[in-house]
Amino acid sequence: VPVPVDATPDAAPPPLDAAFGPNDPAHLEALVDAYEAGELDAEGFRAALRGIEDDGRPAVLPAAIEQTRLLKPRAEPYTLDGEARVAVGAILVIEAGAMVQLAPGAHLIINGRLYAIGSDEDPIIIAGDAGQPYDSVALRGGPNALHRTHFSGGDRLLVSSHPTNVRTRISRARFDEWVDVAIDLAGTANFSIQDSVLGIDSPPEFGGEIIRARRAAAIDIEGNLFGARRGYRDAIDLQDCTAGEPWPRVNHNVFLGGEDDAIDLDRCSAFVDGNHIRGFRPLDLDRMQQGINGGGITGDGDIDLVITDNLIEGCYHGIGFKNGARPVLINNTIIGGNIGVSLYQSAVGNPAPHGVMINNVLADNLDFVTGAPQDVVLNGRWWRSYNQRDEVQATLDAHDNIFASGGAVPEGERNRADDPMLRRVDDLPVPGEGSPARDAGDPAPYAGPAPIETVIEMLSTDFAGHPRHREGDGFPGIDLGAIEAP
C-alpha cells in the first residue's frame, strides 16, 4: 500500500527577491502573510526561515508567548514542562528540523496561530513519552498550517476548537502513539488533513480513535493512510455535525483494518468518495461486545449521505446505516465480507432508514457461520443488541446493481445476480473482459438532497482516479462498481 505522505517531493523553491530579514515579529508575520497569500510556497517559506538567525532564548518555553516567535532547529529540543499559551495575535513559527519535547501532562495552547512547515529531510517533531503522555496541543485560534509535522506521545495529540471563521490545514503529517485520540475536533470548522499517515507506527491495540469530531463542520479528510485499530476504536468518528454547514468530505483515504468502524457518521451528513476500506471485523465474532461490529462506512440518525466509488473488502458489514439515515450509494464495490449493505433499526420503534443503490457491485458477502449470501440485509438481527423482532426494518430503492453472492436480488430495474467477472489488476478488482458490469450503469447521476454539481464532480473519476467519459451532466458507458475497466 503506498504511503501518501511520501508520494511526491515538495515543490522546488521559487526565486526569492527580498532579503531574509531579521528575527523579529513583524518580519516573521510578513513571511506568514506571504505564505498564506501564495507568494511563498512551502520551500520558499522554509528558505526564508533558514536565513534568520536564532534568537538565542532559552530552550524551555515560557508559560506565556505574547509575541510572534520563531523556533529554529537546535542540537537539543525545545521543552515544555507545564502549560504554555500563545497569545491572540501572536504566531508560533516552527522551522523545519526543530523538535519540541512535551513533558508528561504538558499543554501547549495556541490562542493565536501555529505555522509548522517541515520538509521531507527535516520534519518538525512535536513529541512526548507514550508511557507518560503530554496532554495536548490545542488550536484555539488561527489560521494554522502544519506540513511535514510529526506528532507522538500525547493523550490527545492535536485538538482543534478554533472559531469557525478561521481554518487549519494539515498536509503530509504523521500521528502516532496517543492515548485518547490522535486528532480531536470540538465545535470547529474549516479543518483539512491531507496526504498524512496516522497510526502506522502505533500498536493496533494502543490508543483510542484516530480522528474524532463533535459539532464540527466543513471538514476535509483526504488522501490519508490510517493504520489498523483493535477493540472499540473507530478510525474516523464524526458526530453531531453542525446543521446547515458544508458537509464533511471523507475522500480517497486508505484504511488498513480494525475491529470497529472505518468511517462512522452519527448524526452527520457527509460526502464519502473513493476510499479503500478493508478488514474491519471483530477478531472474535462468537463474543459480541459493545458496538465492535466491524463496519466499513456506518452511521446513525436523521442524516443524508452520498457515498460513491468506495472499494470495501473483507468487512463484517461493508456499509451499515440505522434509525432514519438516508444513504445514497453509487458505484461502490463491496466484496468478500459477511454483509454487504445493511439498513436497520437499533431498537424496536426507531425511525426506519431508507437507502438508494445505483451502479454498485456486491459479491462474495457470506454469513460467517452459515455461509448464506448476504449482499443486502434490511434488518439488524445480525447483531444481538439491535432490533430482533422485525424482519423488515428499512426501505430500499435499487436499480442497475449486481448482487452476485447468490441470494435473492433486491427488486429494481436492471438489478441482476450475474458474476461480475472481477479480476485483479494492480491488486484492484476490475471487471474483466465480457463482464456484465462493463458499460452497464445508469449514466444519470443522482444526488438526493445534495448539490448535483458535487455528485457529478465525485463521479467524474473512478476509485483509481481514472477519468470517466462525460457528456453534459451524464456518464454514458459508465461501468458498475468503483473501478472502470480499461
N, C-alpha and C positions, 0 to 999 in steps of 0.2 A: 504494500500500500504506500503510495507516495506521501511524503510528509509535506504539507503545503508550505510550512514556514521556510523550507529550504528549496522551494520550487524554482525561484528565479533570483538573480542577484539584484541589489539595489541599483537604481538608475545612476548613470555616470553624472559627475558634478557639472553644473553649468559654470561658465567663467564668472569670477567674482570681480566686480568693478570697484567695490568700496574697500577701504582698509578694514582690517578685522576689528579695530576699536578697543576701547578699554573694558575692564571688568567692572562695570557699574550698572545699576538697574536700568537706566534709560537706554543704554546700548543693547542690553540683553532683551529688553521689551521690544525694541525696534526689530531685532532679529526674529523674535517670535511673531511679530506682526507680519514681517516679510514672508515667513514660512506659512502662516495662515492664509495670506493673500496669494500664495502660489508663486511669489517672486523668488523664493528659495525652495528647492526640493530637499529631500532628506539629506543627501550628501552635501549639498551646498550649506545647509544649516550646520551639519557636523563640522565641515571645514571651517566655517566662521568661528565656531566654538573652540576648535583646536588652536586658533591663533590668539586666543585670550589667555592671559597669564592667570595662574592660580592666585586666589585672594589670600592664601596663607592662614586662613582662620582655622581654629581647632576642628578636628575631625568629629568631635562629639556635637551632634546637632542640638541647638538650644531649644528650650520649650516654646519660644515664640520666634517665628521667622517673619519679621514685619516688612521687609523689603525684598524685592526680587533678588535671587541668589543663584549662582552657578556652582554646581558640584562637579569638579573636574576629576578625572581618574588619578588615583594615587596608589602608592605601593600598598597601603593599608586601607581598609574600608572606612567609610563614614559610619558612625554608630549612633543609635538612638536607644536610650535606656528606659525612657518612660513615655511621655506624651509630648509631641511637638505639633504646633499649629502654624500653618502657612496662612498669613492674614489675607483678608479680602483685598483684592487689588495687587497682591504680590504673586510672583511666579517662581516656583521651584523648577529650575532648569537643570537637568542631569545630563552630562556629556557621555557619549559613547565610551564604554570601558570602565565607567565608575561603578562602585559597589557600595550599597547601603546595607549594613548589618543591623537588624532589629532585634533587640533583646526580648526575652520572654515577657509577654503582656504588653509590649510596646505598641503605640498607637500613633500613626502619622496621619494627621487630619489636614486635608487640603481645602481650606476655605477660599483660597484664591485659585491658582491654576498650576497644573503639573505638565511639564514637557520633558519627556524622557525618550530621546531619539537615538537608539543604539544602531549597530551595524552588524553585518554577518561576522566580521572578525572580532568586533568589540561590542558584544551585547552589554546592556545595563543589567546589573544584578541587584535585586531587592530581596533579601533573604533573611529568614530566621532559622531556628532549630526546630525540626519537625517534632522532636520529643518535648520541647518546651516552646511552643509556637508564639509568635507575636500576635497581637490582637487583630489589627487590620491596617491597611492603607485605605483611607476613606476620602472619596472625591465628593466634596460638598459645594464646590464652585466649578467654574470652567469658563471657556472651553479647555479641554485637555487633549493631549496627543501622546500616545505611547507606541513606540516602534522598536522591535527587537529588544524588548524588555522582558526579563525572566523573573518571575515571582515564585518563591517557595518558602515553606516552613512557617505558615501562618494559620491562625484559626479561620479567619476569612481573609483570603489573600488580597482581594480588592473589593471595595464596597463603593457603589455609586448611589448617592441620594441628592445629586445636584439639581438645581431648578430646571424646569422643562424648557426654558428658553436658551439653554446652552447645550453643548454637545461634548461627547467623549469619543475619540477614535482610537481604536487599538488595532495594530496590524503586526503580523509576524512575531507575536509574543509567545511566551511559554509560561505555563502554570503547573506547578507540581507540589505535592506533599502539603495538603491542607487538612484541617480537622473538620470544620463545619461545612464550608462551601468555598469553591475557588473564586467565583465572581458572584456577588450579591447585589442585585439591583432593587432598590426600595423607593418607590414613588418617583422614579426618574424617567427621563425620556431622551431621545436623540443619542442613543448609545449604540455604537457599532464595534464588533470584533470580527476581524477578517484574517484569514490565512494564518491562523495561530494553532498551537499544539497544546492540548490540555489533558493532563493526567497520563501522559505516555510513560513518564519515568516514575510514576507512583504505583505502589502495590494496589491491585484492584479492590482489595478489602479496606484500604486506608482512606479515610476521609469521607465526607458526605457528597452531596450533589456537586456537579461541576458548574453549571450556571443556574441560578435561581432568581426569579423576578416576581415581585409583588407590586401591584398597582403601577405598572410601568407601561410605556407606550413608545412607538417609533423605535423599536429595537431591531437591529440587523445583525444576524449571526450567519456568517457566510464563509465558505471555503476553509473551515477548520477541521482538525483531526482530534477526535475525542477518544481517549483511552478507555479500556474496559473498566466496568464497575462491578462490585459484588454487593449483595444484600439490598436493602430498601433504599436505593440511591438511584434517582433518575440522572441521566446525563444533562438534559435541559428540562427545567421545571418552571413554566411560566404560568402564573395565576393572577386572576382578577385584573386583567389588563384594562387600562383606562378607556371607558366607553367614549366613542366619538373621536378618538385619536387614531392616527395611522396604525394599521395592524402591524404586529411584528412580522418579520420575514426570517425564515429559517431555511437557508438555501445552500445547496452544494457542499454539505458537510459529510464527513466520513465518521461513522460510529463503529467502534470495534467490539461492541458487545456489552452485556450486563445481565443482571437478573431482573431488574425492574424495567423502566421505560427509557427509550432513547429521547423522544420528544413528547413531553406531557403538557397539555394545554387545557388547564382547568379554568373555565370562565374566561377564556382568552381566545378571541377570534384571531386568525393568523393565515398567512401565506406560507406554504411549505413546498419547496420545489427542489428536485434534483439531488436529494440526499441518498447516500448509500448506508443502509442500516442492516446489520447482520448479527445474529447470535444473541438476541435478547430473550432469554428464557431462564426460569429458575433452575438451579442445579438439582434440586430435589422436588419434583412435581408431585410426589406422594405426600408431601407435607406442606399444604397450602397455608401460608402465613402472611399476615398483614396484607399489603397490596402488591406483594412481589410476584407479579404475573407476566413479566416478560413481554411488554408491548413495544412495537416499533414507533408508531405515531398514535397518540391517545389523547383523550380529552373528556371534559365533563361540563354540562350546563348549557345555558341558552346562548350558544355561540355559532358563528358561521366560519367555515374554513374552506380554502381552496388548496388542494393537495395534488400536485402534478409531478410526473416524471421521477418518482422515487423508486429506487431499487431496494426491496426489502426481502432479506433472505434469512431463513432459519430462525424465525422468532416464534414464541409461543402463540402470540396473536400479532399479525402484521400491523393492522390498523384497527383500533377499537375506540368507539365513542358512545357516550351514555347520557341519559337524562336530559333530553331535549336538544342535543347538539345536532348541527346540520352540516355535515361534511360533504363537499363535492370532490370526488376522486376522479381524476382524469389522467390517462396514460401512465399508470403505475404498473410495475411488475412486482408481484408478491408470490414468492415461491419457497418451497422447502420448509414450511413452518407447520404448526399444528392447527392454527386457524388463520385463514387469510384475512377476512374482514368480519368484525362483529359489531353490531349495534344493539344496545341493550339498556335495561333499567337496573340500577344498582339495588333498588328496593321496590317492592310492590307499590304501585300507585305513582311512582315518579313519572315525569314527562317522558314520552316516547321520543327517541331520536329519529331523524329522517335523513337518509343518505341518497346521494346521486352518484352513480358509477357509469363512466363513459370511457371506452377505449382502453380498458385495463386487461392485463393478462395475469391470471392466477393459476398456479399449477403445483401439484405435489404438496398440498396442505392437508395433512392427515392427523387424526386424533392420536395422541401419544400413547394411549392404551390400546384402543380397538383398531386403529388404522383406518377408521372410517373417514371418508372425504369431508373436508370442512372448509370449502372456499369462502362461503358466506354463512354466518350464524346470526340470526336475528333475535337472540336472547342471551342472557347472562348465566345460563345454567352450567356453563363450563367452569365457573368459579363459585365455590360453595357459599361465599358471603353475599353473592348477588341474588337477584330475584330468581327463585327456584320454582315459582308457581306457574307463571305464564309461559306458554310455548312461543308465542309471538309477542315481542316487546318493542318492535320498531317497524318502520316502513322504509321501502327502498324503491327508487326509480333507477332502472339499469338498462342500458342498451349498448350494443356494439362492444361487448366484452367476451373474452374467452375464459371459461371456468373449466379447467382441464383436470381437476383432481379426481373426477369420477362420480361425483354426487349429482343431485338434482340441479339443473341450471335455473337460476332465477328468471322469472318472467321478464320479457322485454324484447324489443325488436333487435334482431341480429345478435342476440346472445347465443353462444354456442359452447359445445364441450369438446371441440376439436383439439388435437395435440398441436400446441404452438410451434413444435419442432425447434426448440431453443438449442443453440449450440454456443459453446464458449469461445469468444474471440477476445483476446487480452483479458481473460478471466471474467468477461461480462456476458450475460445470456442474451444473445442476439437471435432474432427469428431467422432460421436457416432457409435455404433455397426451397421454394414451394410451400413455405409456412402460410397457414391461413391468416396469420397476423399481419402479413405484408399488405400494404395499401388498402387495408380493410376498415380503417377508422372513420368515424364521423368527422368531417372536416370543419364543422362549425363549432367554435369554442363556446363553452357555456360557463357563465360566471356566477349565476345566482345573484346575491346582493352585492357582490364585489364589483369593482370597476372592470369593465370588459377589456379596457386597454391593458390593465395589469395582467390579466389572464393571457391575453394574446402575447404579451412580452414573455411570460413564463413558458408558453408553448412554442415560442419561436426557435428554441433549441431543445434537443433531447437531453437525456440524462448525461450523455458523454460530451455534451457541448456542441454536437453537430447541428448545423442549421437545418431547419425543416423548410420544405418548399411552401411558400406562402403566396396566395393570391387574394388581394384585398384583406378582409378580416378572417379568411379561412385558410385551411391547410389541406388542400386536395392531395390524396395519396398518402395521408398520414398512416403510419403503422399503428397497430395495437401495442400497448406496453410502453415502457420507459425508454427503450433504445431502438432507434431506427435501423433497419437493415441497410447495409452499404449498397 
